[in-house]
Each structure stands twice: as C-alpha cells, then as structure tokens.
Amino acid sequence: MKSLSRISVVPMITATYFMVAGGPYGLEDIVQKTGYAATLLILIITPLLWSLPTALMVSELATAIPEEGGFYIWVRRGMGRFWGFQETWLTMAGSIFEMALYPNLCIAYIGRFMPSLVSGHRGLILGFAMIALCTAWNLLGVHSVGEGSVWLNVALLAPFVALIIFALGMERAPGDVAQVPLRHVDLLGGVLIAMWNYMGWDNLSTIAGEVEAPQRTYSRAMFGAVILVVVSYVLPVGAVARTGIDPNSWTTGGWVDVAHIIGGETLAIAIAVAGVIGAIGSFSALMLSFTRLPLVMAEDGYLPRIFTKLDRKGAPWVAIVVCAVLWAICFPLGFEKSLILDVLLTGLSILLEFWALVALRIREPELARPFCVPGGLAGAIAIGVPPMALMVAAMARNRAELVGSTSELAIGIGIVAAGAGLYFLSKLIPRGE
C-alpha cells in the first residue's frame, strides 16, 4: 500500500500512549483492591512481565517485516494463513468490547462537571458525536492523527502534573491515616486490571506501511512509549499515596474526586476534561490501528475488495466508515463488565504474536532483523513465558465471572471457536468491487 503521509517517532510514541493508556484513568480500581503500596508494586512489575516482553517482540517483528497489517502479517507469515486469520479475528472481536468503553468514559467524565449535558438521551447523542468526530479525524490520514496525538497528550497530562505538584505540597498524612485497612482485598483482580491498562503495544504495527523509516522508528517508539506510560501511572499514584486519602474511597472516575480534595474544584474540572481528551485520543488512535486490518484482509481475499479503497490522504475510508458504524451500534451496550473478555481475546492474539516470533526465528533464520531480541531462539522463547503466565492467572481469577447467567470465560471460548468457522466461511465471500 502506498500512503500519501507518514508518521514519525514522536507522534508514534504519543499515538502508542493513547492506544495503551490514555492517561492514568482505570487505575482507580487497582488502588481500591490492593492499596497504594501494592498498586505501585503492580504498576512497576506488570510492565516488566507484560509490556517489556511485548515491546521487545514488536520491535523485532515490526522492524524485520514493516508491512501494512502488522501483527496479522507476522502471524500469517510465521504460522500460516489460518492462524493469521485467527489473529485478526481475536483482535477485531476484542475491539467490540474495548471500543464501546471510550464513548461511555467520555460521557461519564463530561457528566462529572456538566451533568445536565449527559442526562436522558443527550449522553447517547454525545457518544455518537464523539465517534463521528474520531471517524472524520481518521479520514484525514495517519499524519493528522499522529500529530494531533502529540497535542492531545500534552493537554491530557498537564492536569496530572498539577495534581502531582499539589499532592507533593500537601502536609504528609499521619501513619495511622495512611495505613487504613482495605475492605475488599483482591490482588489478582488488581493485576488483571493492570494487564488491561498495559495492553496495546502491538497496535501501531498495523500501519507499518505509513511509518517513516520503520526499521529505525519502531524500536524507539516502543521503548519511549513504555517509559511514558509507566511514569504517567506511577507518579500520580505515588504522589496521592502520601496524602493519606482512603484507598477504599477510590472508584471508577475517582481521579476527579481525588483532584477535588487535593486542588479544589478547578483541578477537579481539569482532570475531568482530561478524561474526555483521553477517551477521544484513545478511540482515535485505536481506530487508526484496527481499521487497517479489514484493508489487508481484503487484499488477502477474506473480505470484499471494496475494503481496499483509499482516499486522497491514503486512509482506508471504507474500512474506517464500516468499523465506525459497527462500534457505534455496540457503544450503547456498554460492556463495562466485560474487561475479562477484552483481556482474554486481546491477550490470546498477543500470545500468537509471541509464537510467530519463535516460528519466524526457526523458519526464516536469515531474515534481516534491524532490532533483534537477544539470546537467540532461547531468548525469543523466554520473553513469551511471563505474558503466558499472566494470561493463565487472569483466566483462573475470572473463570466464575458472569454476563447474566453465562460465564465470561465460556463466552470468550465461544468467540475463539467461532474464528475457526469464520475462516472457512470467508472463502465464500464474493471478491468483486
């Protein structure tokens, strides 16, 4: 695919940041489940076991095979067409649950400072408007989304810098206040949420054909984004920890309440506005990634050829519009309680990428690898072990979680199994324009 615009390293770092984090939002439940000290430990250890191995894997594969479609191409080339299809199926199925979250988060944070604006059907209208805005932005091309992500990142993190400064300036809490006992201790639950907050490092690989000097850019962007995400998670939580605010009071959206205690109404509103910015930035960046998959799937004959159409900016406009419509249909359903499904489906797709890394080391040992995971074949195998262990722990922790009367794990297994059937059904799709 030939693109009219390309993305460089700094916009890649900020776009990856939105794909993975979108700000410290989502950490509130970890604090409530594990307390401040354990939360900080989880936020430091999880990236070592989950993010760093994934960044290493992505850096090798993206620089060795810098093609549009990213992880789909890696898995297909390393393990065959069937597994390449499953990689895309798992990612797109997981996106249904993930992309429904961001319009709901946007509405929730607007409601924090303007409740009347989201009451009744107004919230739905705002959510659809956000999806339309992000769609229009993506139609302007990868360069526009990348450059815009830089400025959104500054606007998102600026209130948290103020929060850290205010928190560090407060009088340190007495020991008996800072060590309030937790009412609902759930260490594995906190780890699961941290895994979700640290997922998405592979997403920017799908636009490899639109990246400036990908052999050099990807590894720099990956490690720059890892540092930015970890710092933006650890510093605010660490600063608030010293204030002695009761960790049991933290709930989803709790950063606004914390900001109100520490810096007053102005800071609380700024944090709420940053939540809206984070939701828009994450939705736009993930749309940039996910919509390249229908494009390359159509090029491989699994979807109608109409999905390969590009606009003047090089954006796959049919894929963007169709995905936006599907996500808009799913957005009112919420899916707030289906985090485990997103972790399960996306986590399995990431494991396929680790296996593709090993398979390509065996099948194509002479492949040029500008960045190479150290340790030879053993090193490539070893970096996949910690993520697999975390996935097993996550599934064990959540095997009893329900959607209605049905186990979320059973639903996830059903979605995974459906991918095999769809692979064969896809051969029946007409290939014409």
N, C-alpha and C positions, 0 to 999 in steps of 0.2 A: 504493500500500500504506500502511496506517495502522499505526504502531508504538506500543506502549504505553510505550516508554522510548527516550530519545535519548542520544547520546554528544556530549560537549563537547570543547573544543580540546585540553586536556592529555591525557585518555585517548586522543584521536585521535593525538597525537604518539607516545605510548608504544606504541599498537597498530601504528602505521605502522613504528615502530622494530623491532618483532618481525617484521613482515612483510618488512622489508628486511634486517635484520641479525641480531637475536637474539644480540647480543654480538660480540666480535672473533673468535669461532671461525670457522674457514675461511680465515683469513689466513696460516696456518702454511705452506701450500704456496707462497704468493707469496714469502715470505721465503726459503724453500729454493731457489726457482727464480731469484730476482733479487737477493738480498742486501738488507741493511737500507736503504741509501740509495735504491736503485731502488724498493723496496717503498713507502717513504714518498712518493716522487715519483708512483708509480702511484696510491696512495691519495688523493693530492691532485688529480691531473689527471683521473682517471677520473670523479669526480663532476661536474667542470666540463663534460666532454664527454657524460656519460651521465645522471647524476642531476639536475643543474640543469635541462637542457632538458626532462626528463620532468616535473619538479616544476612548471615553468612551464606546460607543456601541460595537466597535470592540474588546476592551479589555474584556468586559464581555462575548461576544459570542465566541471569539477565545479561551479563557481560559476554558469556560464551554464545548465547543464542538470542541476540537482541532483535526479536521479531514481534510484530503486532500480534497480540493474542497471548503473549507472555506465558503464564503457567500452563495454559491449555496446550501450547506448542511444546513445552518441555515434557509434559507427561505423555503426550501423543508420540513424540519422537523417542522418548526413553522406554515407554511401556506399551505402545501400540494405540490404535485408533479407539478401541473400546474404552480403555482407561482414560484416554484424553476426553472422550465424551462424558464419562462419569465425573471427571474433574470440573468440567463446565456445569454439568447438572447440579452437583453439590453446591457450587458457588452461587449459581442463579437461584436455586431453591432457598439457600440461606439468605439471599438478598431480600426475599419476600418478607422475612421476619425482621431483618435489620432495617430496611428502608422505610418500613412502616413506623419505626421508632422515632425518626428525626422530625417529621411534621408534628407528631404528638409532643415531643420535647419542646419544639418551637412554641406551640400553643401554650404549654404549661408555663414556660418562662414569661411569655407575654402576659399571661394571667396573673403572674406574681405582682406586676406593677400596674396593670390595666385590666382588672377582672371583667369589667363590663364589655371589653372588646372581644372576649372569647366566650361569652355566655350564649347559650342556645346553639343555633346553627352557625353563629359567627365564627366559632372555632374551626368548624369544618371548612368554611369558606377561606379562612386564613391558611389552613393546611394545604388546600388545593392551590391557593395563590403562591405559597412557597414552592410547591412542586413545579408550577408553571414558570416561576422566576428561575429556578435552577435549570430547567429544561432550556429556556431561552439562552441562559448563560453558556450552557454546554454547546449549543448550536453555533456559538461564536468561535469554537475551536479550543484546542488544548492550550495554546499560548494564553488565551484570555483567562481560562480557569486557573492556570498556573500562576500568572502574575497577580490575579485577583486574590489568590490564596495567601500571598505574601502579606497584603494589606489587611486582610481579614484576620490573619494570625496575630498581627500587631494589635488590632482592636480587641481581639479575644483575650489576649494575655495581659494587656495593660491593667485592667481592674484587679487581676490577681497579684500583680506586682505591688499595687497599692495595698491590697489585703495583707500581703506578707509584711510590708513595712509597718502598717498599723498594728499587726499582731505582735511583731517583734518589739514594738514600742510600748506595749501594754505591760503592766506590772505582772511578773510571773505568779502563776497561781500557787497557793499553798499545796503541800504534798497531799493532804487528805482530800482536797477537791480534785486534784489532777488524777487521782487513782480511784475514781468512782467505779464500783464493780459493774460488769456488764450483765444485762438481764437476759440477753439471747445470744450466747456464745456459739459461733458456727465458723470454725477455722476453715474447713474445706469449702464452705459456701463463700467465704471471703476470697479464697484462692480462685474459685470458679469465676467470680465477678472480675477479679484482676486479669484472668486469662482473656475475658471478653474485652477488657479495656486495653489489652496489649495485642489484639488481633488486627491484621490488615496490612502487614509489611509487604506481602506479595502483590497487593492490588495494583500498584503502579506499573507492574511488569507488563500489563496488557496493552500499554500504549508505547511499547519499545520502539515501534516504527516512527514515533513522533517525538523521540528524545534526542537532544543534541549530544553527539559523541557518547552513545550509550555505554561503550566499553569502559569509559572513564567515569561517567556521571553516576551510574547506578550504585557502585560501592560507596562513593562519597555521600550520596543522598541517603542511603540506608543507615549508615552509621551516624550521620548528622541528625537524622530524624530520631534514632534511638535515644541519643543524648537529650534532645529537646523534649521528648515525651517523658523520660524518666525524671528530668529536672522539674518539668511543669507539674508532675504528680507529687514528687517528694517534698519540694519546698513549701507549697501551700499547706499540706497536711502537717508537716513538721512545725511550721510557724504557728498554726492554730493549736497544735497539741500543747504548747507551752502556756496557752491562755487558760487551760483547765475547763473549757466548755465540755459539758457532759456528753460523752460519745453516744450514750443511749438516745440522745435527742436528734441525732443525725438521721435524716430520711432522704429519699429521692428529692432532689431540688433543695437540699439543706444548705448548700453554699450561700443561698440568698439570706437565710436566717442567720448563719454564722457571720456573714458580712454586716448584717444589721447590728449584731451585738458588738462587733469589733470596730466598725467605722461609721455606723449610723445609716440613715435612710438613703443618702446619696450613693454610698458604696454598695448598698444592697441593690439599688436600681441598676447600677453599673454592672454588677455581677449577673443580674437577670438579663440585661441586654446582651451581655457577652454569651449567655446561654443560647439566646436566639441566633447570634452570629455563629456559634459553634455548630448548631444544628444545620444552618444553611450551608456553612463551609463543608461539613462532613457529607451532607447529602449531595452537594455538587461534585465534590472530589470522588465519591464512590460512584456516582453516575458516570463520571469520566472513565472510570475503570470498567465497571460492569458492562457498559454499552458497547465496548469493543469485542466482547465475547460473541454476541449474535453476528457481528460482522465477519469474524474469522470462521465461525461455524457455518455461515452461509457460503463462504469461499471454499469450505471443505465439503459442501453438498448436504449438510444436515438441516439447513434452513433454506427457504426460498431465496433466490438471488437478489431480490429486492432489498434485502438487508445489507447488501454491499454498497448501496448508493451513498455517495458523499456529497456534501455541499461545497461551496466555494472555499470555505475555510478548512476543508479536509475532514470535517466531522461526519460520522456515520448517522445522518439525520433520521433515517427510517428507524434504525435501532434505538436511537435516543427517544424518539416520539413514542414508539411502541412500549419500551420499558417504562417511560414516564406514565403512560396510561395504565399499565398493569399495576405499578406501585401506587398510583392514585386510587385505584379500585380497592387495594388492600389496606391503604392507610386508615380508613375509619374503623377497621377491625382491631387496631391497636397492637396486639401481640406483645404487650409489656411483660407478660408472664412466660414468654417463650424464649427467654435468653438461652436456656439449655439447648433448644433446637438450633439456634444460630451457632452456638459453640460447637455442637455435635457435627453439624453439616459442614461448617467452615473449617473446623478442626480436622475432619477427615480429608477434606480437599488439601489442606496443608501437609498432612501426612503423605498423601500421594505425591506431592512435590518432593518431599524428602526421599521417597523411594525412587522417584525419577532421577534425582541427583546421583544415587548409587547406581541405578541402571545405566545411566549415561557414562559413568566412570568405567563400567565394565564393557559396554557396547562400543563406546567411542573414546578410547583412551588417548587418541591423538588429537581430539578436538581442542582447538585453541581456547585457552581459559585465561583471559587477562587478569581475573581475580580467581584464586583457587583456594578452597577450604584446605588448610594444612593437614598433614597426616596421611595423605594418600587415601586409598579406599577405606582403610580403617577409620580415618578421620571423618570421611563422608558418612559412614555408618553411625559413628559415635554421636554426631551432633543431632541425629534424629531420635536418639533414645530419650532424652529428657522431655521433649514435646509429647512423645507417645505415652510416657509415664503420666504426665499431667492429664492427657485425654482419658486414660483409664480411670484415674482418680475422679475426674469430673463426671464420667458416666456412672461410676459406683455411687457417688454422692447423690446423684439426681435420678436414679432409676425409679424412685417412687413418686416423683413429681407428676402432677396430673394436669391435663387440659380437659375440663369436665370430668368425665369418669375414665378417661383414657390416659395411660402413661405417656409422658412426653418422649421417653426413650422408645416406646413401641411406635409412636408416630414417626420419630426420626428413622427408625429401622425401615418402616414402610416407605418413607420418602427415598431412602437409599436404594431399596429394592426396585422402586419404580424406575430408577435411572436405567437399569438393565433393559427393561421392557421398552422404554422410550428410544434406546439406541437402535433397536431393530425396527420400531415403528417409524423412526426418522427416515428410513430408506424409502418410505412410501410417499414422502413429501415431493410435490412437483418442483422441478428445478428451474422453471422458466422465470422470466421477469414478471 
